[in-house]
Amino acid sequence: MRITLSVLFLFLASPLVVDAKSKRRQSRPKRKLRNLPHRTRAAEFRAGNLEKRNGEWIKKRATTPKSTTKKNKKATGSLRRRQLQTEAGSWSAANSWVNNKNPPYASVARAQALGLANLFFATRGGSWTFNSNWLTYHISYCQWYNQKDAQDICEDISLIPGVIDQALIELELRQNNLVGFLPTGLGGLTLLEELDIQENSIGGTLPPQIANMARLDELNVGENNLVGRIPNFASMPELEHLYLDRNSLTGTVPSGTELPASLKDIDLRENQLEGSIPLSLLGLTNLQSINLYYLKNLTGTVPDDLYTMPELEEIDFEYNYLIDTIPASIGQSSTLEYISVKDNYFFGAIPWQIFNISSLVELRLDDNRFSGRLPTNIPIHTNLVELQLDDNKLVGPIPPQFGNLVALEKLTFGDNDLTGTVPAELTRLVNLTTLDLNETNLIGAIPAGLCRVPELIFECRPGVGLCGCSCACPPGVVPASPAPPLVIPSNPVPVPAVPAPPLPVPVVPATPPPVPVPVPATPAPFIIQATPAPFIIQGTPAPFTIPEITVTLPPVYNTPVATPAPVSTPAPIPFPAPPTPAGSGITVTIPPQTPAPVGGGITVTISRANTRIFDGSN
């Protein structure tokens, strides 16, 4: 009877398939047959496939409209799906292993067997790399080929008190040459907890019936040829791991309402997704890893609170079009281990608070537009092994506090506007295998302790840039002395650094206008000189206007008493003062009650490039 039904089905289906093929053939565009042999042309003419127009033999125009042809193709695809479902249904109905079960296990087993048969027929199971025992009538699906361990494939279930049966809970067929599509009947695997079919050649869309797999904990369909939009997974209350990476899925990043609250890991990298990062993802409080690497057009900003989600460990937003800053609140995270925003458009200063994340292992901020000076408030850190800061707009020297990152294996500063010398404290990084100092404005000799680094990258420029190690330095240029060893506490805990107070806004007097002072091309620092020995305070290179500056002499002059605030300003203005865009005059007030140093009066001189601005004494 089974054979008769199959033959009858094929007999009825064949004309439809042939008819669809003939319509597709008729819809092909006409082409000229200039060099067609006479005998072949005559045969084609008798068959009704040729006609003569303007003295030229051409193929007859297709009579089927293009839209109808598309419908026929779609109908043929639907027909194929129905054929597969019929084949799977016929096999499931004849399965002796299923039919010998007692209710209600027969219905459970039949639903699972039917879902597996649908997958087998839809992905050309006969051509799988391994398919032993699949669709064998008298063998349990717990013994079909499966890459999971035998003890993990099935588990005992009890639908009737005292009666135990087995249900398929894990299926792994990765790299097994599955070619075709995911059938809607796959949703019949309602007891499945893990489905892993990554690294195959499965096309088509993700059927929404997957949401029927209510017990599914992990879905991995990465590295296939899937297209279309991502379905709604919110009705899968136990889904924790969702891997849809390296396909051709389109649309936007799913919102938090389209994903289950149980979700821990989501991997959408290398798809054709667009739009921005939904704010609603913050509602997924169990999220541990989010990977949006290299999407088609991911734009916008990153929600600030995403960095401090309570369970989040990994963030990967590499190779996108995000334009944002990193908030200082990121330092409040105690779980982040991996942060990568490489190759985006992040800007602003790198917050020092990021180094207070004691769990951090890898930090990739390279290929962005970060600017300003490098942080100096860096505590001892024993977990950070990779720090990439190259290809930004960072300026200033390398702070010696980077020597506190004692676990570093990779450190990159290249392609920045860094100045000064390489601090000797970097020799404390004994695990370092990569140090990139290339294309910077650093000068001087590289500390000898860094010559052991296997991948030491810098441009040899003796006298005007870096030298040392394999690059001989000119006479008189010697590397800095090695830094003393760092004492690491047994349980180092990052101490929150205290941010520097904001600089006060200078007050520019309305009248009289300051007398302009010529500013040389290479400005020199301001110098405050006192008797008997001078001391130097570094000034600012830009012109500025300050109505008054309060000067407090150091204790070496027996003058530890701070001077009172000038009447014309609400608070003492620190020296050096911040630059202002207008004016270049400066006034210094030394209150008369300032104690005189030992040995005589005070002489204060302020000059810039030998141009005297103020000269006075008490």
N, C-alpha and C positions, 0 to 999 in steps of 0.2 A: 504493500500500500504506500510506503514511504517513497519507494522508487517511482511509482506511478505519479504521485503528486509532484515530485521534482521534475519529472519529464514533462508533465502537463504545464507546470509553471514556466519552464524554459521555452516550451512551444508557444505559450501565450506571450511571453516577454520578448521573444526574438523579433517579431515584426516591428515592435515599437523601437527597439534598438536600431534595426536596419533603417527604419523610416527616419529616425533622428540623424543617423549618419548621412543619409542621402540629402537631407535638407542642409546639413552643414556643407556638404560637397557643392550643392547648388548655390550656396551663398558666397562662395569664393569669388573674388573679383576676376573679371575677364582679362585675358592676356592674348597678345598677338602671337600667331603661329607662322612666322615668316619662313622659317626653314624646315617646316614639318614635311616629311616625305609624302609623296603623292598617295602611296598606298595607305599609309596611316591616316591621312586626311580624309580619304574616301570612306574608310571604316568609321571614323568619328562622325562624318556627315550622315551616313546611314543610321548610325545610332542616335542621331538627333542632338548631338552635342556641339555641332558647329553650325555657323551660319555665315553667309558671305555679305559683307557690307563695304561699299565703296571699293570694290575689287579686292578686298582682303578677307581672308578667312580668320574668324575670331570665334572664341567660345561664346556660347549663348549667355545672355545676361541672366543672373539669378533672379528668379521670380519671388523668392521669399524675402520679405523685408528683414532688415538687420535686427530689429527688435524682436521679431518672431524667432530668429535664429538664436538669440540670447536666451529666450524663454525655452527653446528646445534643449539648449545645452543645460540649463538649470533643471529642466524636467528629466534629462538623462541622468544628472547627478542625483536627483531625488530618487529616480528609479533604481540606481545602483545602491543607494542606502536602503531602500525597501528590500532589494534582493538580499543584501547582507543580513538584514534583520530577519528575513524569512529563512535564510540558511541557518542563522543562529537559533531561531525558534525551532526549526525542524530538528536540529541536532539536540537541543535541550530537551525536547519532548521525547526523543528516543533514547535518552541517556539512562541506561539501566541502573547505574549507580545512584542517580537521583531518584528514579521511580521506585527503588526498593526501600526508600526511607519512609518513616511514618510521619504523618502530619503532627505538628506544623513544620517539621524540618524539611519535608519535601519541597514546600513552597519557598523556604529560605534558600535551600541549596539550589533550587531551580533558578531563582532570581540571580544568584551569584554566578552560576554556570552560564546563564544567558548573557550576563554582562561581559564575562570573559570571552564567550564565543563571539559576541559583537566586536570586541577589541581584536580578536584573532582575524576575523574575516575583513575588518576595515583596514587593517595594517598589513595585509598580505602575510599572514602567519606562516604560510607554507614556505616563504622565502626568508624567514627569520634566521639569524645565525644559529640560534639554539631554540628548539621548540619541542624537546622531548616530552612525550606523554600528553601534550596538549590535545584536547578534544578526543581523548581515548575514552570510550563509553564506560568501561568498567573500572576506571581508575579515578580516585578522588582528586579534585583540583588542588588539594594540599600536596600532591605528589607531582604536579606538573612543573615544568622547568620554571625556576624562580631563583633569582640571584641572592635572595635573602637566606639566612641560615634556616635549616629545616625546622628547628624548634621555634622560629619566629613567624613562620608563614601562616599557621592556623592556630586558633585557640579554642578551648572548650567553651561552649555556651549551653545554657539550660533554659529552655522555654517552657518545659514541663517539669515540675518538681520530681527529682529522682532520675530524670532522663537527661543524658548529656550527649551533645553532638559537637561537631567542629565547624568553625566559620573561618573563611579566608580573611586575614587582617592586614597582611603586608604583601605587596607585589612590586618587584623591582626587575625591570627589563631594559636597563640603560645600555647604550651602545650595542643594540641587538638587531639593527637593520629593520626597524619598524618603518614602513613606508605607506602613506595613505592619510587617513584622517581619524579623529577621535569620534566614535559613534555616540549618538544620544543614549543608546542602551548602556553606556558605561555608568550612568547614574544608578543602575540597578545594583551596583556593589555597595549597598547601604551599610554593610558592616566593615568595610575596608577602613583601615586606619592610616596606611601609608601607601602612596602610589608614586613610584619613581620610574619615569620613562624618558629621562633626559638623554641628550646626545643621540637622537635618531633623526629621521627625515619625515616627521609627521607634519602635515600641512593643515589647511582649513582653519576653522575657528574653534575657540574653546566652547563646547556646548554648555548652555546654562544648566543642563540637567546634572552637571557635576555638583551643583549645590545640594542635590538630594543625598549626597554622601555625608550624612550628618555626623558620622563618627570620625571623619578624616582628620588626622593630626598633621600630616605632611603631604603636600602636593608639589611634585617636582617635574615640570615639563620643559625645563630649560634646554637651550641649544637644539631647537627644532625649527620648523618653518611656519609656525603659527601666525595667523593674521587676524585682523578685526579687533574689536574693542574687548577690554577685560570685563568679564561678567561680574555680577554682584555676588560676593562671597559672604555677605553679612549673615546668612541663614545657616552658616556652618559653625556652630558654637564651640567646637573643639579644635578648629584649625589654628595651628601655631606657627607653621613653617610654610611659606608660600614662595616658590621659586619659578618665576616666569621669564628668566633672563635669556638674552641672546636669541630672540625671536624677531618678528616683524609686527608686533602688536601696535595698534594705533589708538588715538584718543588722548586722554589726559591721565595723569597719575590718579589712581582711585582715591576718593575721599575717605575720611574716617567712618562715614556712615555706610560705605560700600564694603567695608572690611569688618571681620569679627573682632570683638573686644579681646578675645583670647590671643590674637596674633602677636608673635614674638619676633619673627624674622620675615622681611619682605625684600625680595631681590627682583628688580625690574630693569636692570642694566642692559644697555645695548638693544633698546627697542625704539620704535618710532613715535614715542610719546611726546606730547607738547604741553604748554601751559606752565603753571607754577606749582609750588609745593603747597598742598591744601593745609590750611590752618587746622582743619578738623582732625588731622593726624595726631594732634596733641591729646585727643581723647583715647588713643590706644595706649593706655598706661602700662601695658605689659611689654611694649615694644623694646627689643634689645638690639636689633640691627636693621638699618635701612640703607639700601644700595640703589642709587639713582645714577650710576655711572654712565656717561656717554649716551644721553638720550638725544632725540632729534632736535628739540628746541625747548629745553627747560629754562625758563626765565624767571625774573622776579627776585624775591628775597627769601631768606630762611627765617621762619618764625623764631624769635629769640628764645622762647620757652622750650623749643625743641632740644636745645643743647643740654637742658637740665631735666629732661624726662627721667623719672625715677629709676628705670631699669636700663636705659639706653647705654650700649657699650660701643657700637660701631656706627660711624657716619661716613658714607662715601658719596660725594657729589662731584667727583672729578669730571672734567671735560664737558662743561655745560656753559650756560650764559647767565649765571647768577650774578647779580650786582648787589653787594651788601657789605656790611662791616661785621666783625666778630664782636659780640657784646661782652662787656666785662663780667657779666653774670655767669659766663661759662665756667668761671672758676668755682662755682658752687657745686658743680657735678662731682660725684664721688664714684662714678661707674664707668665713665668714658675711657676706652682703651685705644680706639683708632679713630682719627679725625683726618679726613682728606677733602679739601676743597680745591685741589690742584687744577690749574688751567680754567679759571673763571675770571670774574672781574671784581673780586673783593678788594677793598681799599681801606685807607685809614691806618691807624697804628695797630700793631700787634699787642693785644692786651696782656700785661704781665700776669694777670690772674690765671691765664691758661696753664701756667707752669705750677699752679697750686693743685692741679688734678693729679693726685698721687698715683692713680691707676693708669695714667696715660702711657702707652707703649710706642705709638707711631703718630707723628704730627706732620702733615704735608700741606704746606701753605705756598708752595712754589708756583710760578707762572701766574701771578696775580698782579695787583697794583698796590700792595701794602707799602706804606711810606713812613717817614719819621725814623726815630732812633730805635735801636734794639732795646728790649726791656733789660733793666738791671736788677730788678727785685726777683732774682731766681733762687729758690731754696735748693737744698741738696735733694736730688731726685735720683732714685735707684731703679726706676722702671723704664724710663724713656730710652729707647734704643735707636730711634730714627727721627731726625728733625731736618726737614727740607724747607729752606727759606730762599732759595735761589730764584733769580729772574723776577725781582720786584723793584721797588724804588726806595729801598732802605738806605739811610745815610748814617754818618757818624762812625765811631769806633766800635770794635767788637768788645763788649763788656767782659771783664775777667770772670764775672759770675757764671759765664757759660761753662767754666770748669767745674761747676757743681753738678752738672748733668753726667754723673760718673758712669752711667750704663750705656752711653751713646756708642753706637757702632757706625752710624752714618750722619754726617753733618755737612750741610751745603749752604754756603754764603754767596756763591757766584752770581754774576750778573746783577750786582747792586752797586751803589755809590758809597760803599764803606771806605773809611779813611783810617789813618793811624797805623799802628803796628799790630802784629798778631800777638795776643797776650800769652805769656808763658803758662798761664793757668790751664790752657788747653792741653798741655802735656799730661794733665791728670787723667785724661780720657784714654785709659790704657786699652780699652776694647775697640777703639776707633779703627775702622777699616777703610772708610771713605771720608775725605775732607776736601771740599771744593772751595777754593779761594780764587777761582779764575774770574777774570774780567771785573775786577774791583779796583779801587784806588788805594789799596793797602800798600805800605812801603816797609822797607827794612828787612832784616834777616828773620827767616822762619825759625822758631825755637828748635834746637837740635832734637829734642824729644819727639817731635812730630815727623821726623824723617823716616821713622819706622812704619808709618801708615802706608799700607799697600797701595791704596789709590789716593795719592796726594796730588790734587789738581791745582796748578797755579801757572801764571805766565812769568817766565824768567825775564826780569827787567832790572838788572843790577844798577843801583844808583838812582833810579827813578821809580822803581816798583819793588816787588818782592824778589828776594834771593835767598840762597841757602840750600841745604841738602845737595841735590845734584846741580844746582845753579850757583856757581862761585860768586861770592859777594866781593865788592871792592874793598881795598884796605881801610881799616877803621870801622867797618860795619860788622858788628858781631851780634849773634843772637842773644836774646835776653836770658838771664840766669833761670834755671829750672825753678818752678814754683814749689813751695814746700808741700809735702803730702797732705791730703785733705782727711781730716778725722771724721769718719762717718759714724753717727750714732747707730746703736743696734736696731732701733725702730725709728728711722727718720720720719718725722711728720712735718710736712710743709707748714711754715709759719706765715700766716697772711701778711703780706707786705703792706706798709702804710703808704698810700699814694702821696706824692708831693703836693703841697697846697697850691692852689691856682695862683698864677701871677696876677698881681693887682693891675688894674687898667690905669695907665699913666694919665695924668691930668695935664692938659695943654692950656697954658694961660692964654686968655683972649688978647690981652695987651700987656706989655708991648710984645710985638713978635720977636722971636729969638733971632739972634744974629747968626746967619748961616756960617758954617765952618766948612772949609773944603774937606771933602772926604777922599782920600787916596784910593787908587784901584785896589791895592792890597792893604786893608786896614790893619792896624796894630792894636793890641789890647790896651785898654785903659790902665794907667798905672797910678796907684796911690802910694806916695813915698813919704815915709816918716823917719824921724831921727830917733835913735842912732842907726837902725838897720832897716832897709826897705822891705816891704812885702807887696805882693802883686795880687790883684783881683782881676780875673778875666772879664773883659767887657763884651759888648755885642758888636758885630761888624756893620750893622745897618745904622743909618742916622736915626736919632731919636730926640725927643724933647722931654725933659724932666724939670719940673719947677724946683724941687729940692731933693737932695739925697742925704739920708741920715748915715753917718759913718761911725762905726763902733770899732775902736782899735782893739787888737787882740791882747790876751793876757800878758804876752811877753813884754808889753810896754807898761805893765801895772795899771791897765785901764780896763778892767773887766766890767765896768758899769756901762749899761746900755744907755744910749742917748734918748731923750724923749722924742716923741713924734713931732715933726714940723707942724706948725699951726695951719699951714695951707693945705695939708693933706690929711685924710682921715686916719691913715696908718702909716708906719714907716715904710718907705719904698726900698726894697732890697737892692743891693748893688752886686753884680751889674743889673741895671734896669732893663726891662723888656723894650724892644724897638717899637717905635711908632712911625707911621708912614710920613709924617710931616715934621720938618724942622730938624735941627742938629745942635741946638744950644743946650747947655747943661749948667746947673748951679749946684754948688755943694755948700751946705751949712754945717759948721762945726759949732755946736752950742758951747758957750763959754764955761759951763760947769764941767765939761769933760776934763778929767784929771790929766795933768801933764805927765808924760813919761819921765823916767829917771834920766837926768842928764840935760834937761832943757826943754824948750818949747817944742811945738809940733809944727812941722812944715808939710803942707799937703799940696801935691802937684798932680794935676790931671792932664794928660796929654794924649794925643792920637797922632802917630806917625810924625813925631817931633813937632807937631803943631800944638802949641800950648792953648788950652781952653780955659784953665782956671789956675790961679796961683795965689795962695793965701796962707796965713799963719794965725795962731792964736796969741 
